[in-house]
């Protein structure tokens, strides 16, 4: 008998916490969004239009390939640098990664609201945000908090 639990059976917020534990220096924040899950997830899933609206470091996202829940996206940052990322996108879970960065979102309904968690991790050998409370860590957390607030605004405005 196989008692293994499929990854789809793991709560997405818990899955994101597990991922964070495996990525030293990863920064994770979560927020209760005052919008229903479907409205919040429409914002997260709209990589091309919504991402540049809540992520100030991203100028453009283009989906290059799509095979079901697997995507290849080309991300252009505000300085004009492009990076190809592999992504997995399904309701409640978005994981995008490249050789230099890992970005993830996890969400679940919370009554008429949504619990949304966001992870960012740099793989490159740069100084990582340190321990909890360090200035670099606080700046990274504040950046993610601002992104979560912007996502909430987009979700409550219907994505417009």
Order of alpha helices (4+ residues) and beta strands (2+ residues): alpha-beta-alpha-alpha-beta-beta-beta-beta-beta-beta-alpha
